[in-house]
Amino acid sequence: MAARPIGRFYELQQEVDVPEPYVLTSKIKIPPPTRKQMVAFRAATNEADMERALFGDRYDDIAELFGDRPEQEYTAFANEVWKHFFGRGINDVEGKSGESSTS
């Protein structure tokens, strides 16, 4: 019988609530991004590279699916994917506004 893994690394794997894949269509399922994907996402210098890093090998299918659709649909999708994997952002916090309070 193999020894049970020990250490905080293995404990974290049991404790962290990793979201299920985001199901866009029956053929396009986006798994939670890996650490490597997020490092590439933050290092990206343009939107296309950010999307490619985040969506991985599903990027081309997603680009094709939304290619001839209104931009608002893609934006809604992108926002929903972000919330699915990472929760609410600062602009989603109740009481937060885009207006400056220094008028």
N, C-alpha and C positions, 0 to 999 in steps of 0.2 A: 504494500500500500504506500502511495506517495505521501510524503510529509505535507502537512497543511501549511500553506504560505503564511508567513508571519510578518509583522511590521506595519507601520502606519500606511504605507502605500496600498497594501491590500485591504486594510480597514476602510480607507477612503473609497475604494471601489464599491464596497458594500453600503456605505453611508450616503454617498452622493446620489441625488435623484436626477439621473440623466433622462432627458425627455425622449419620448418615442420619435421615430422618424416622422417628418412632415410629409404627408401624402398629398401630392398635388394632383396626380391623375393615377389611374390604375398602373401606368407604366413608369411614372416619375415619383420616386420616393426619395426624399432627401434625409440622409442620416445626420445626427448631431455632428457638428464639425469637430474635428480633432484639434489637438494643440498645434500641430504643424500647420493645419489649415488657417487657424487664427493668427499665427505668427505671420504667415504669408498675407493674410488679409490686412493686418496692420502695416505691413511693409509695402503694400501696393501703392502705386503712385497715380492710379487712375481708376475710375469706376469699373471698367471691364475687368481689370485684374483683381479688384476686390471681389466682384461677383464670381469670377472663376475660382478664386481661392475658397470662398464660402460654399459654393455649390459643387465643387469638385468635378467629377466625371459626369454630373447631370447638367452642367452649365450649357452645353450645346443644345440639349433637348429643351431646356427652359427657354433659352434664347429663341429657338425656333417656334416654340409654342406661343410666346408672347410677341414675336416679331411683327406681326401685322395687327396687333391689338392696340387699343388706346393706352397711352402711357399711364393713365390713372389706374388701370387694372394691374399693370406691373408694379406700380408703386404700392398699391394696397397689398399685393402678394408679398413684396419684399418686406414691408412693415410687419406683416403677419408672421412671416418666417422668423424674423428677428425676435419678436415677442414670444414665439413658440419656444425658441431655444434659450433665450436670455432673459425673458421677463420684461416688465415695463421699463421704459427708458425715462430719462429725466423729463422729457417733454410730455410724458404721459401722467406725471404726478399731478394729482388734484391740486388746483390752485396755482399751478405753474402757467405762466403766459409767455408768449413771445415778445410782449411789450417790455420795454425797459421801465423800471420804476423811478428813473431819474428824469422826469419830465419837467 
